[in-house]
Amino acid sequence: MAIWKRIQHYTNLSGCYIHVVYKVQSSQTSQNLQHLFKRTFSVRPSCDVKTVDVLGSTYTTDQTTNVTQKILEKIGKNLHCKHNHPLNLITRRIENYFNNNFRNNWRAPMFSKFDRLSPVVTLTQNFDTLLVPPDHPSRALSESYYLNSTYMLRAHTSAHQSDLIKTGLDAFLVVGDVYRRDTVDASHYPAFHQMEGVRLFSKQELFSHVEDTSKVTFFEEGTRNGTKQERLTVETSLCLEQDLKDTLRNLANHLFGDDVEMQWVDAYFPFTHPSWELEIKYQGEWLEVLGCGLIEQDILTSAGADSKVGWAFGLGLERLAMRLYSIPDIRLFWSEDSRFYKQFDVDDPDKKITFKPFSKQSPCINDVSFWVPNDFSENDFYDIVRSIGSDLVESVELFDDFVHPKTKRRSKAYHITYRHMERSLTQEEVNDIHGNIMEEAVTQLGIQIR
């Protein structure tokens, strides 16, 4: 005879209670239930959870804490530093381009590299030093992962830009894992990897091709428009833009070949102006490769480099690797299956590699529809799906968004696709996971299943 057992645990790291009800056979003990719950949610089952430990440091949680245990488990993996990993190959290819083409007066590589900086940064580093407005969407709890109201997981490698400029560096690359709350599909993952590049110039360096730089005006008290900042002259802006675009155009050729078709698209970033995205024509479609621009002079002034100008770029390593190596699913980058990483066990990072899928299991698709409260955030729902379903969830696709004409209540419906990377899933397994996801969503988000 089946009986009901109720177990109470914390399910996030800020100390919030939830109640989950399991229907179990009478022979299953409460202890086994607790083990099942702990494994399913991968959170600490302690009722005294008030801190988060990251890389040997402890952070006190508060009302802003929204990082999950699944995300914390990714920190310190440093996939970009693993020899037989595609992200490492991409990183080395880009580093080789900069090392071979940019040398200082002593013939040493001009660009310093930082690839093991802690992903824990302050909100000031991630937002304020980069002139991100207080009301910018990226600051929302629904968009970024917060340890508390002071510390967060960096949302971009640009978070280190100001600190490194303050040390006196004029050219550097930063590589590392970054974290953003995002959709669930084959090309998005809450933990991914970026490379940031920065180069600064003095007047003499930028206009080294000019015989008499005293005749060149570097700064001015002018006006901002679509092509320049207030303090930069037209000559400075154009010369800086040309150097940036030449550098990145040659990088794209280095990665994709000399015959690749490219185009520049105007863009907006709070920390650069003007800004662009570089797109390449790849397999018949335009692919965004990177974002870039001229560093806002206020950033350089705050970092103690007011007498210089500079450019910066940022690119996603997974995006490049998926195209260059034909990797179909972003989850594969976190796989520990030897059939994956042995395909990238090469000494020459420029060796052409085409990923050979070793398994393609049949998917299990469960649909769900529910009424949502006014403050519903899809990224909150995606985090629950990822925390419980982990990498068994391939995608979450919204297929219906409906507002009742009389009650004005909003309903959303999703296809949730489950697919194991290495073996077949049974429908029974999927139903158990799916049920746990929806139980958690009801409790944490206040949804009402239809």
VEXSEMI-426904 format. One line per field, with one value per residue: x, y, z of N, C-alpha, C in turn; residue number from 0. Coordinates in steps of 0.2 Angstrom, whole numbers, plus 2048, in hexadecimal, padded with zeros to 3 digits. Layout:
# VEXSEMI-426904
nx X,...
ny Y,...
nz Z,...
cax X,...
cay Y,...
caz Z,...
cx X,...
cy Y,...
cz Z,...
i NUM,...
# end
This chain:
# VEXSEMI-426904
nx 804,803,80A,80A,818,820,82D,838,843,850,851,858,866,865,85E,850,840,839,82B,82A,820,820,81A,81B,820,81C,826,831,83D,83E,84B,850,848,84D,85A,857,851,85B,864,85D,85B,867,86C,871,86C,86A,863,869,86E,877,881,88C,898,8A6,8B3,8BC,8B9,8AD,89C,88F,87E,870,861,862,868,86A,870,872,875,879,87F,88A,891,898,8A2,8B3,8B7,8BD,8BE,8C3,8D1,8D4,8DE,8D9,8CD,8C0,8BE,8CA,8D2,8CD,8D0,8DE,8E0,8DC,8E4,8F1,8F0,8F0,8FC,905,904,904,910,91B,927,932,931,929,919,90B,8FF,8F9,8F3,8E5,8DE,8D9,8D2,8C7,8B6,8AD,8A8,8A6,896,899,8A5,8A0,896,895,8A2,8A2,899,88C,87B,871,864,865,861,869,86D,862,85B,856,85E,86C,878,879,883,881,87B,887,890,892,891,89B,895,89B,8AB,8B0,8AF,8BB,8C2,8C4,8CC,8D7,8DC,8E0,8EB,8F5,8F6,8F5,8F1,8E8,8E1,8D3,8CD,8C0,8B3,8A2,892,881,86F,865,85C,857,85E,866,870,873,878,87A,886,895,8A2,8AD,8B8,8C1,8C8,8D3,8DA,8E5,8EA,8F7,8F8,903,905,8F9,8F9,905,908,908,913,915,90F,90B,903,8F7,8E7,8E2,8D8,8C9,8BD,8AF,8A0,895,891,88A,896,8A1,8A8,8A6,8B2,8BC,8C4,8BF,8CA,8D1,8C7,8C4,8D0,8D2,8C7,8CA,8D6,8D1,8C7,8CF,8D7,8CE,8C7,8D2,8D4,8C8,8CA,8D5,8CF,8C4,8C8,8CF,8C6,8BA,8AA,8A6,89D,89A,890,886,885,880,888,88A,897,89F,8A2,8A2,899,89A,895,89D,899,899,898,892,890,886,87E,87D,888,88A,899,8A1,8A0,8A5,8AE,8B2,8BA,8B1,8B6,8B4,8B5,8C3,8C8,8C4,8CB,8D8,8DE,8DE,8E4,8E5,8DE,8D2,8CE,8C2,8BD,8B1,8AE,8A5,8AA,8A4,89B,8A3,8AA,8A0,89C,8A8,8AD,8A1,899,88A,882,882,883,88C,899,89B,89C,8A3,8A6,8B1,8B0,8AD,8B7,8C3,8C3,8C8,8D5,8E3,8F3,8F5,8EC,8E7,8E3,8D7,8C7,8B9,8AB,8A6,897,893,888,877,869,858,84B,841,832,82A,81B,815,80A,805,7FE,804,80C,80C,819,821,82F,838,845,846,83F,846,852,84D,84A,857,85E,857,855,861,86F,867,85C,859,853,848,839,82F,81E,812,80A,7FE,7F1,7E3,7D4,7CA,7CD,7DA,7E5,7F5,7FB,808,810,81A,826,830,83F,847,856,863,874,87C,875,865,856,849,837,831,83C,83D,831,831,83B,836,82A,82F,835,82A,823,82C,82C,81F,81F,82A,828,81B,812,803,7FE,7F7
ny 7FA,80B,81A,82B,835,843,84E,85A,867,872,87A,883,88E,898,896,893,88B,87D,872,862,855,843,835,825,813,80A,803,80A,814,822,827,823,82A,837,836,834,840,849,845,848,856,85B,864,86C,863,869,872,87D,885,892,898,899,88F,892,88E,88E,899,8A1,8A6,8B0,8AD,8B6,8BF,8C1,8B6,8AA,8A0,88F,87E,876,87F,883,878,878,881,884,87A,87D,87B,880,87F,872,866,85D,862,86A,878,87C,87A,884,88F,88F,891,89E,8A5,8A2,8A9,8B6,8B6,8B4,8BE,8CA,8D3,8DA,8E7,8E0,8D4,8CB,8C2,8CE,8CE,8CA,8BB,8B5,8A8,8A2,8A9,8AD,8A9,8AF,8BF,8D0,8DA,8E6,8E5,8DD,8E5,8F3,8F9,8F8,900,8FC,8FF,903,8FE,8F4,8E6,8DA,8DA,8D5,8C9,8BF,8BD,8BC,8B3,8B3,8B4,8BB,8CB,8D2,8CA,8C1,8B4,8B7,8BE,8C1,8C1,8CD,8D3,8D4,8DD,8EB,8EA,8E4,8ED,8F7,8F2,8F5,8EF,8EF,8E6,8D8,8C7,8BF,8B0,8A5,89D,8A2,8A8,8A7,8A8,8A0,89A,889,87F,877,880,889,88B,88C,88E,893,897,8A5,8B0,8BF,8CD,8DB,8EA,8F8,908,915,926,926,919,915,91E,91B,919,926,933,93F,940,94B,953,94D,94C,944,943,94C,958,955,94F,941,935,929,924,927,92B,937,93D,938,93C,93D,938,930,926,920,91A,912,909,904,8FC,8F3,8EC,8E7,8DE,8D5,8D0,8C9,8C0,8B8,8B3,8AB,8A1,89C,89C,8A4,8A7,8AA,8B2,8C2,8CE,8DD,8E2,8EF,8F2,8F2,8F4,8F7,8FA,8FE,909,90F,900,8EF,8E0,8D1,8C8,8B8,8AF,8A0,890,894,89C,8AB,8AE,8B3,8B8,8BF,8CD,8DE,8EE,900,904,90B,91C,920,915,911,91D,91B,910,915,917,922,92A,922,919,90C,8FB,8ED,8DC,8CE,8BD,8AE,89E,891,893,895,889,87F,882,881,873,86C,868,863,866,86F,86A,860,865,864,857,848,83D,832,830,83B,845,840,841,84E,84D,853,85A,865,873,879,86E,867,862,858,855,845,83F,834,82E,82F,830,82C,838,83D,845,850,859,868,873,882,88E,89E,8A9,8BB,8BF,8B6,8AE,8A8,8A4,8A0,895,88D,88B,883,878,874,872,867,85E,85E,85A,852,858,85E,868,876,87C,889,888,88D,89B,8A3,8AE,8AF,8B4,8B9,8B8,8BC,8B6,8AE,8A1,895,88A,87C,872,866,85E,84F,847,83C,83D,832,825,81D,824,81E,820,820,824,831,836,837,840,84B,84D,850,85D,865,864,86C,878,87C,87E,888,892,895,891,88A,87B,876
nz 800,7FC,804,80A,80B,812,810,816,810,80C,7FC,7F5,7F6,7FF,80A,809,80D,806,802,7FE,7F7,7F7,7F0,7F6,7F7,806,80B,808,810,81B,81B,80F,806,809,804,7F6,7F4,7F6,7EC,7E1,7E1,7E3,7ED,7FD,80B,817,825,829,81F,81B,814,806,7FE,7F4,7EB,7F6,7FD,808,807,80D,80C,806,803,7F5,7F0,7E4,7DD,7D8,7DE,7D4,7CB,7D2,7D3,7C7,7C7,7C7,7BF,7B3,7A5,799,79B,79B,793,789,783,77A,77C,781,776,76E,775,775,768,765,76E,769,75D,761,768,75E,755,75C,764,770,773,777,770,776,77A,778,77F,78E,797,7A0,7A8,7B3,7BC,7CA,7C9,7D1,7D4,7D9,7D9,7D5,7CE,7C3,7BE,7C1,7BF,7B1,7AD,7AC,7AC,7BA,7B9,7AF,7A6,7A8,7B5,7BD,7C8,7C1,7B7,7BA,7C4,7D5,7E4,7F0,7F5,7F2,7EB,7DC,7CF,7C2,7B3,7A7,7A0,7A0,7AC,7B2,7AD,7B0,7BC,7B8,7AF,7B8,7BD,7B5,7A9,797,78D,78C,78E,794,79A,79E,7A8,7A8,7AE,7AB,7AD,7A3,794,790,785,777,774,77E,78F,7A1,7A6,79E,793,790,787,78A,783,783,77E,781,77C,77B,775,76D,769,763,758,751,744,73F,73B,742,751,759,752,752,759,768,772,776,77B,776,76E,770,764,758,753,75C,76C,779,77D,774,765,754,74C,755,759,74C,749,753,752,746,749,752,74A,740,748,74D,741,73B,745,743,736,739,741,739,72C,71D,713,719,71A,721,72C,734,741,748,75A,76B,77A,78C,790,785,777,767,764,75D,755,74F,741,739,729,72A,725,71D,725,72E,73C,74C,753,75C,768,769,76B,76E,77C,789,78E,79B,7A3,7A1,7A7,7B5,7B8,7B8,7AC,7A4,79B,78F,782,77C,776,777,777,778,778,776,77A,779,76F,764,763,761,754,74D,750,74D,758,75F,76A,779,785,785,787,794,796,79D,796,78E,781,77C,780,77B,76E,76C,770,76C,767,75F,75E,752,74A,740,745,745,74F,753,756,763,769,767,76F,770,773,781,783,78D,790,797,79F,7A7,7B2,7B6,7C2,7C4,7C6,7C0,7BA,7AC,7AC,7B9,7B9,7B0,7B7,7C1,7BA,7B5,7C1,7C6,7BB,7B6,7AA,7A3,79D,78D,787,789,783,780,77B,77B,780,789,78D,797,791,79A,7A8,7A8,7AB,7A9,79F,79C,791,78F,785,78C,789,78C,78B,78D,78C,78A,78B,78A,790,79A,799,7A6,7AE,7AA,7AC,7BA,7BD,7B7,7BE,7CA,7C7,7C4,7D0,7D8,7D1,7D3,7E1,7E3,7D9,7D9,7CF,7C6,7C2,7B3
cax 800,807,808,80D,81D,821,834,839,84A,852,853,85D,86C,863,85A,849,83D,833,828,828,81C,822,816,820,81E,81D,82D,837,83E,83F,852,851,845,851,85F,854,850,862,867,859,85B,86E,86D,873,865,86B,85F,86D,872,877,887,88E,89F,8A8,8BB,8BF,8B6,8A6,898,889,879,86B,85A,863,86C,866,874,870,87B,87B,884,890,895,89C,8A8,8BA,8B8,8C2,8BE,8C8,8D8,8D5,8E1,8D5,8C6,8BF,8BF,8D1,8D5,8CB,8D3,8E5,8E1,8DB,8EA,8F6,8EF,8F2,903,909,903,905,916,91D,92E,937,92F,925,912,909,8F9,8F9,8EE,8E3,8D9,8D7,8CF,8C1,8B0,8AA,8A9,8A1,892,89D,8A9,89C,891,896,8A8,8A1,894,885,876,86D,85D,866,85E,86E,86D,85D,85C,854,863,873,879,87B,884,87D,87A,88D,894,88F,895,89C,891,89F,8B2,8B1,8AF,8C2,8C5,8C7,8D1,8DE,8DF,8E2,8F2,8F9,8F6,8F3,8EF,8E7,8DC,8D0,8C9,8BD,8AC,89D,88C,87B,869,863,857,859,85E,86C,876,873,87A,87B,88E,898,8A9,8AF,8BE,8C1,8CE,8D4,8E1,8E5,8EF,8F8,8F8,909,904,8F3,8FB,90C,909,909,91A,916,909,909,8FE,8F1,8E3,8E0,8D2,8C5,8B6,8AA,899,894,88C,88A,89D,8A6,8A6,8A7,8B9,8C0,8C4,8BE,8D0,8D2,8C2,8C5,8D6,8D1,8C2,8CE,8DA,8CC,8C4,8D4,8D9,8C8,8C6,8D7,8D2,8C3,8CD,8D9,8CB,8BF,8CB,8D0,8C0,8B3,8A7,8A4,89A,899,889,886,883,881,88B,88B,89E,8A3,89E,89D,89A,898,895,89F,896,89C,893,894,88C,880,87B,881,889,88D,89F,8A3,89E,8AB,8AD,8B7,8B8,8AF,8BB,8B3,8B8,8CA,8CA,8C3,8D0,8DF,8E2,8DA,8E8,8E5,8D7,8D3,8C8,8C1,8B8,8AF,8AB,8A3,8AE,8A0,898,8A8,8AC,89A,89D,8AF,8AD,89B,896,883,87F,887,884,892,89F,89C,89C,8A9,8A6,8B7,8AF,8AD,8BD,8C8,8C3,8CC,8DC,8E8,8F8,8F4,8E6,8E4,8E1,8D0,8C4,8B2,8A9,8A2,892,894,882,871,864,851,849,83B,830,824,818,812,807,804,7FD,80A,80A,80E,820,824,835,839,84B,845,83C,84B,856,84B,84B,85E,860,855,856,868,870,862,858,85C,850,841,836,828,81A,80B,809,7F7,7EE,7DC,7D0,7C5,7D1,7E0,7EA,7FA,7FD,80D,810,821,829,836,842,84C,85A,869,87A,87F,871,85E,852,842,832,830,841,83C,82B,833,83F,831,826,833,836,824,822,831,82A,819,821,82E,826,814,80E,7FE,7FE,7F0
cay 800,811,81F,831,838,84A,850,862,868,878,878,888,88F,89E,894,893,885,87A,86C,85D,84F,83D,82F,81F,80D,80A,800,80F,817,82A,828,822,830,83D,835,836,848,84D,844,84B,85D,85D,86A,86A,862,86C,877,882,887,89A,89A,895,88F,892,88E,88F,89F,8A0,8AC,8B0,8AE,8BB,8BF,8C1,8B0,8A6,89B,888,87A,873,884,883,872,879,886,881,874,880,877,884,87E,86B,865,859,865,86E,87F,87D,87B,88A,894,88F,893,8A5,8A7,8A1,8AE,8BC,8B6,8B4,8C5,8D1,8D3,8E0,8E9,8DB,8CE,8C6,8C3,8D4,8CC,8C6,8B7,8B3,8A3,89F,8AE,8AA,8AB,8B3,8C6,8D5,8DD,8EC,8E2,8DA,8EA,8FA,8FB,8F7,905,8F9,904,900,8FB,8F0,8DF,8D5,8DB,8D2,8C3,8BA,8BC,8BA,8AF,8B7,8B0,8BF,8D2,8D5,8C6,8BD,8B1,8BB,8BD,8C2,8C2,8D5,8D5,8D5,8E2,8F1,8E8,8E2,8F3,8FA,8EF,8F8,8EB,8F2,8E1,8D2,8C3,8BC,8AA,8A2,89B,8A7,8A5,8AB,8A5,8A0,895,882,87C,874,885,88D,888,892,88F,893,89A,8AB,8B4,8C6,8D0,8E2,8ED,8FF,90C,91C,92A,925,912,915,922,919,91A,92D,936,944,93F,951,956,949,94D,93E,944,952,959,955,94D,93A,933,922,921,929,92D,93F,93F,936,93F,939,934,92A,921,91C,916,90C,905,900,8F7,8EE,8E8,8E3,8D9,8D0,8CD,8C5,8BA,8B4,8B0,8A6,89C,89A,89C,8AA,8A9,8AB,8B8,8C5,8D4,8E1,8E4,8F4,8EF,8F6,8F1,8FD,8FC,900,90D,90B,8F9,8EB,8D8,8CE,8C2,8B5,8AB,899,88B,897,8A1,8B0,8AC,8B8,8B5,8C3,8D4,8E2,8F5,904,904,912,91F,921,90F,912,922,918,90B,918,917,928,92C,91D,916,905,8F7,8E7,8D7,8C8,8B8,8A7,898,88B,895,894,882,87C,883,87E,86C,869,866,865,867,873,866,85C,868,862,84F,844,837,832,830,842,849,83D,844,854,84C,855,85F,86B,876,87A,868,867,85D,858,851,840,83D,82D,82C,833,82C,82E,83D,83C,84C,851,85F,86A,87A,884,895,8A1,8AF,8C1,8C0,8B0,8AF,8A2,8A2,89C,88E,889,889,87D,872,872,86F,860,859,85E,85A,84D,85C,860,86F,878,880,88C,887,890,8A1,8A4,8B2,8AD,8BB,8BC,8B8,8C0,8B1,8AC,89A,893,883,87A,86B,864,859,84C,843,83A,83D,82B,820,81E,825,81C,825,820,828,838,839,838,846,850,84E,854,864,868,865,871,87E,87E,881,88E,897,896,88F,886,877,875
caz 800,7FB,809,808,80F,811,812,815,80F,808,7F5,7F2,7FB,803,810,809,80D,801,804,7F8,7F9,7F3,7F1,7F6,7FA,80D,80D,807,817,81A,819,808,803,80A,7FF,7F0,7F3,7F6,7E6,7DC,7E1,7E4,7F2,803,80E,81E,826,82B,819,81B,811,800,7FE,7ED,7EA,7FC,800,80A,806,811,808,808,7FF,7EE,7EE,7DF,7DA,7DA,7DF,7CD,7C8,7D6,7D1,7C0,7C9,7C8,7BA,7AF,79F,794,79D,79A,78D,783,783,774,77E,782,770,76B,779,773,761,766,772,764,758,764,76A,758,751,760,768,773,771,779,76D,77B,779,77B,783,794,797,7A7,7A7,7B9,7C1,7CD,7C6,7D6,7D4,7DC,7D5,7D3,7C8,7BD,7BB,7C2,7BB,7AA,7AB,7AB,7AF,7C0,7B7,7AA,7A7,7AA,7BD,7C0,7CB,7BC,7B1,7BC,7CA,7DB,7EA,7F4,7F2,7F0,7E7,7D7,7CA,7BC,7AD,7A2,7A2,7A0,7B3,7B5,7A8,7B4,7C1,7B4,7AC,7BE,7BF,7B0,7A2,791,788,78F,78D,79A,798,7A4,7A8,7A9,7B0,7AA,7AD,79C,791,790,77F,775,773,784,795,7A6,7A7,798,793,78C,787,789,780,784,77C,782,778,77C,76F,768,767,75E,752,750,73D,73E,73C,748,755,75C,74E,753,75F,76B,776,775,77E,771,76F,76E,75F,756,751,760,773,77A,77E,76F,75F,74E,74A,75A,758,746,749,758,74F,740,74C,755,745,73D,74C,74D,73A,73A,749,740,731,73C,744,734,725,71A,70F,71D,719,727,72C,73A,743,74E,760,771,781,790,791,77F,772,764,765,758,756,749,73F,733,725,72B,722,71A,729,732,743,750,756,762,769,76A,76B,771,784,78C,791,7A2,7A6,7A2,7AC,7BB,7B9,7B8,7A6,7A1,795,78A,77F,77B,774,77B,774,77B,774,779,778,777,768,75E,763,75F,74D,74A,751,74C,75E,75E,771,77D,78B,783,789,79B,797,79F,792,78B,77A,77A,780,777,767,76C,773,767,769,75A,75E,74C,747,73E,749,745,754,751,75B,766,76B,767,772,76F,778,784,783,791,78F,79D,79F,7AE,7B4,7B9,7C6,7C1,7C7,7BD,7B6,7A8,7AE,7BF,7B7,7AD,7BC,7C5,7B5,7B5,7C7,7C7,7B5,7B4,7A3,79F,799,787,785,78C,77E,781,775,77C,785,788,792,797,790,79F,7AE,7A6,7AE,7A4,79F,798,790,78D,784,78F,786,790,788,790,787,789,78C,789,796,79A,79B,7AD,7B1,7A8,7B0,7C1,7BD,7B5,7C4,7CF,7C4,7C5,7D7,7DA,7CE,7D7,7E8,7E3,7D5,7DA,7C9,7C7,7BC,7B0
cx 804,805,80C,812,81F,828,835,841,84A,853,856,862,86B,85F,853,846,839,831,827,825,81E,81D,81A,81D,820,823,833,837,83F,846,853,84E,84A,857,85D,853,856,865,864,85B,863,86F,86F,86D,866,866,862,871,871,87D,888,895,8A1,8B0,8BE,8BD,8AF,8A2,891,883,874,865,85C,866,867,86A,872,876,87E,880,88A,894,89A,8A2,8AE,8BB,8BD,8C3,8C3,8CF,8D9,8D8,8DD,8CE,8C6,8C0,8C6,8D4,8D3,8CF,8DB,8E5,8E0,8E2,8F0,8F6,8F1,8FA,907,909,904,90B,918,924,933,935,92B,91D,90F,903,8FA,8F3,8EC,8DD,8D7,8D4,8C8,8BB,8AB,8AC,8A4,89C,895,8A1,8A5,898,894,89D,8A8,89B,88D,880,873,867,85F,864,863,86F,868,85E,85A,859,86A,873,87C,87D,881,87D,881,891,890,894,895,898,894,8A6,8B4,8B1,8B6,8C5,8C8,8CC,8D8,8E1,8E2,8E9,8F7,8FA,8F2,8F0,8EE,8E1,8DA,8CC,8C6,8B5,8A8,896,886,875,866,85E,85B,858,865,872,876,874,87C,882,891,89F,8AA,8B6,8BD,8C8,8CE,8DB,8E0,8EB,8F0,8F8,8FD,908,8FF,8F5,902,90D,90A,910,91A,90F,907,904,8F7,8ED,8E0,8D9,8CF,8BF,8B1,8A3,899,88F,88D,891,8A2,8A3,8A8,8AE,8BE,8BF,8C2,8C4,8D1,8CD,8C3,8CB,8D6,8CC,8C6,8D2,8D6,8CA,8C9,8D6,8D4,8C7,8CC,8D6,8CD,8C6,8D2,8D5,8C7,8C2,8CA,8CA,8BA,8B1,8A5,8A0,899,892,889,883,883,883,88C,893,8A2,89F,8A3,89F,898,898,898,89C,899,897,896,88F,885,87C,880,882,88D,893,8A1,8A0,8A5,8A9,8B3,8B5,8B6,8B4,8BA,8B5,8BF,8CC,8C9,8C8,8D7,8E2,8DF,8DE,8E8,8DE,8D8,8CD,8C7,8BC,8B7,8AC,8AA,8A6,8AA,89D,89D,8A9,8A6,89A,8A3,8AF,8A7,898,88F,880,884,888,88A,899,8A1,89C,8A3,8AA,8AD,8B6,8AE,8B4,8C3,8C9,8C7,8D3,8E1,8ED,8F7,8ED,8E3,8E2,8D9,8CD,8BC,8AF,8A4,89D,893,88D,87C,86B,85D,84F,843,838,82A,822,815,80F,805,802,802,808,80D,815,824,82A,837,840,84B,843,842,850,854,84B,852,860,85D,856,85D,869,86C,85D,85B,85A,84A,83F,82F,824,813,80C,802,7F5,7E6,7D8,7CC,7C9,7D7,7E6,7EF,7FB,803,80E,817,822,82F,839,847,850,861,86E,87D,87B,869,85B,84B,83D,831,835,83F,836,82C,836,83A,82C,829,834,830,822,826,82E,823,81B,825,82C,81E,80F,808,7FD,7F7,7EE
cy 806,816,825,833,83F,84C,857,863,86F,876,87E,88A,896,89C,894,88C,883,874,868,857,849,838,829,819,80D,807,804,813,81F,82B,828,828,836,83C,836,83D,84B,84C,848,853,860,863,867,869,865,871,87D,886,88F,89C,896,895,88E,893,890,895,89E,8A6,8AB,8B1,8B4,8BA,8BF,8BA,8AB,8A1,894,884,877,878,884,87E,873,87E,882,87B,877,87C,87A,882,876,869,862,85B,86A,876,880,87E,882,890,895,892,89B,8A8,8A7,8A7,8B5,8BC,8B6,8BB,8CB,8D0,8DA,8E2,8E4,8D4,8C9,8C7,8C9,8D3,8C8,8C1,8B5,8AE,89F,8A4,8AC,8AD,8AF,8BA,8CA,8D7,8E3,8EA,8E0,8E0,8F1,8FD,8FB,8FC,902,8FD,900,8FC,8F6,8E9,8DA,8D5,8D7,8CB,8BD,8B9,8BA,8B6,8B3,8B3,8B4,8C6,8D5,8D1,8C2,8B9,8B5,8B9,8BE,8C2,8C9,8D7,8D6,8DA,8E8,8EF,8E7,8E8,8F7,8F8,8F2,8F4,8EF,8ED,8DB,8CE,8C0,8B6,8A7,8A0,8A1,8A4,8A9,8A6,8A5,89A,88E,880,87A,879,88A,889,88D,893,88E,897,8A0,8AD,8BB,8C8,8D8,8E4,8F5,902,913,91F,927,91E,912,918,921,91A,921,930,93B,944,946,955,952,94B,946,93E,94B,953,95A,952,945,93A,92C,91F,923,92B,934,941,93D,93A,93A,935,92E,925,91D,918,911,907,900,8FA,8F1,8E9,8E4,8DD,8D3,8CC,8C8,8BF,8B5,8B0,8AA,8A0,899,89A,8A3,8AC,8AA,8B2,8BB,8CC,8D7,8E3,8E9,8F0,8F4,8F2,8F7,8FF,8FE,904,910,904,8F5,8E3,8D6,8C8,8BF,8B1,8A4,894,88E,89C,8A5,8AE,8B1,8B5,8B8,8CA,8D8,8EA,8F9,905,90B,915,920,91A,90F,917,91F,913,90E,918,91D,92B,928,91C,90F,901,8F1,8E3,8D2,8C3,8B1,8A1,892,88D,893,88C,87E,87C,87F,877,868,865,868,867,86A,86F,862,85E,866,85A,84D,83E,837,832,837,845,846,83F,84B,854,84D,85A,865,86D,878,874,868,861,85E,853,84C,83D,835,82A,831,82F,830,833,83B,844,84C,858,861,871,87C,88C,898,8A7,8B5,8C2,8BA,8B2,8A8,8A0,89E,895,88A,887,883,877,86F,86F,868,85B,859,85E,855,851,85F,867,870,87D,882,88B,88A,895,8A4,8A9,8B1,8B4,8BD,8BD,8BC,8BC,8AF,8A5,899,88C,881,873,86B,85E,856,847,842,83B,836,825,822,81F,821,821,825,825,830,83B,83A,83F,84C,852,852,85C,868,869,86B,878,880,881,887,893,899,895,88B,881,876,86E
cz 800,801,806,80D,80E,814,811,815,80C,801,7F2,7F8,7FF,809,810,809,807,804,7FE,7FA,7F4,7F5,7F0,7F9,802,80F,80C,80D,815,818,812,804,803,805,7F8,7EF,7F2,7EF,7E0,7DB,7E1,7E8,7F9,807,816,81F,829,825,819,817,80A,7FF,7F6,7ED,7F0,800,802,80A,80A,80C,80A,803,7F7,7EC,7EA,7DC,7DD,7DB,7D9,7CA,7CC,7D5,7CB,7C2,7CA,7C3,7B5,7A8,799,796,79C,793,787,783,77E,776,77F,77B,76D,76F,776,76C,761,769,76D,75F,75B,766,763,754,755,765,76A,770,772,775,771,779,77C,780,788,794,79F,7A6,7AD,7BE,7C4,7CA,7CB,7D6,7D8,7D7,7D2,7CD,7C2,7BA,7BB,7BE,7B4,7A8,7A9,7AF,7B5,7BE,7B1,7AB,7AA,7B2,7C0,7C2,7C6,7B7,7B4,7C3,7D0,7E1,7F0,7F1,7F0,7EB,7E2,7D3,7C4,7B6,7A7,7A4,7A2,7A7,7B6,7B1,7AC,7B9,7BD,7B1,7B2,7BF,7BA,7A9,79D,78C,78C,78D,793,797,79E,7A3,7AB,7AA,7AF,7AA,7A6,79A,791,789,77D,774,779,78B,79A,7A7,7A0,798,78E,78C,786,787,781,782,77D,77E,77B,775,76A,765,761,757,750,748,73B,73F,742,74B,759,758,74E,759,762,76E,774,77A,779,773,76D,768,75D,755,756,767,773,77A,778,768,759,74C,74E,759,752,746,74E,755,74A,743,74F,750,741,741,74C,746,739,73F,746,73A,734,73F,73E,72D,722,716,712,71B,720,726,733,73B,749,754,766,777,785,791,78B,77B,76E,765,75E,75A,74F,747,739,72F,726,729,720,71E,72D,739,746,754,75C,762,76B,76A,76E,778,786,790,799,7A6,7A7,7A7,7B3,7BD,7B9,7B2,7A1,79B,78F,787,77D,778,778,777,779,777,778,776,775,770,763,75E,760,757,74A,74A,74F,752,75F,765,776,784,78B,786,790,79C,799,79B,78E,783,777,77A,77C,770,766,76F,76E,769,765,75B,758,748,746,741,747,74A,751,757,75D,768,76A,769,770,774,77B,785,787,790,796,79C,7A5,7AE,7B7,7BD,7C2,7C1,7C4,7B9,7B2,7AB,7B5,7BE,7B4,7B2,7C0,7C0,7B5,7BB,7C8,7C1,7B3,7AC,79F,79B,793,786,788,787,780,77A,775,781,784,78E,792,796,796,7A6,7AE,7A9,7A8,7A4,79A,797,78C,78A,788,78C,78A,78B,78B,78A,785,789,78B,790,795,79C,7A2,7B0,7B0,7AC,7B7,7C2,7BB,7BA,7C9,7CD,7C6,7CC,7DA,7D7,7D1,7DD,7E7,7DF,7D6,7D4,7CB,7C1,7B9,7AE
i 0,1,2,3,4,5,6,7,8,9,10,11,12,13,14,15,16,17,18,19,20,21,22,23,24,25,26,27,28,29,30,31,32,33,34,35,36,37,38,39,40,41,42,43,44,45,46,47,48,49,50,51,52,53,54,55,56,57,58,59,60,61,62,63,64,65,66,67,68,69,70,71,72,73,74,75,76,77,78,79,80,81,82,83,84,85,86,87,88,89,90,91,92,93,94,95,96,97,98,99,100,101,102,103,104,105,106,107,108,109,110,111,112,113,114,115,116,117,118,119,120,121,122,123,124,125,126,127,128,129,130,131,132,133,134,135,136,137,138,139,140,141,142,143,144,145,146,147,148,149,150,151,152,153,154,155,156,157,158,159,160,161,162,163,164,165,166,167,168,169,170,171,172,173,174,175,176,177,178,179,180,181,182,183,184,185,186,187,188,189,190,191,192,193,194,195,196,197,198,199,200,201,202,203,204,205,206,207,208,209,210,211,212,213,214,215,216,217,218,219,220,221,222,223,224,225,226,227,228,229,230,231,232,233,234,235,236,237,238,239,240,241,242,243,244,245,246,247,248,249,250,251,252,253,254,255,256,257,258,259,260,261,262,263,264,265,266,267,268,269,270,271,272,273,274,275,276,277,278,279,280,281,282,283,284,285,286,287,288,289,290,291,292,293,294,295,296,297,298,299,300,301,302,303,304,305,306,307,308,309,310,311,312,313,314,315,316,317,318,319,320,321,322,323,324,325,326,327,328,329,330,331,332,333,334,335,336,337,338,339,340,341,342,343,344,345,346,347,348,349,350,351,352,353,354,355,356,357,358,359,360,361,362,363,364,365,366,367,368,369,370,371,372,373,374,375,376,377,378,379,380,381,382,383,384,385,386,387,388,389,390,391,392,393,394,395,396,397,398,399,400,401,402,403,404,405,406,407,408,409,410,411,412,413,414,415,416,417,418,419,420,421,422,423,424,425,426,427,428,429,430,431,432,433,434,435,436,437,438,439,440,441,442,443,444,445,446,447,448,449
# end
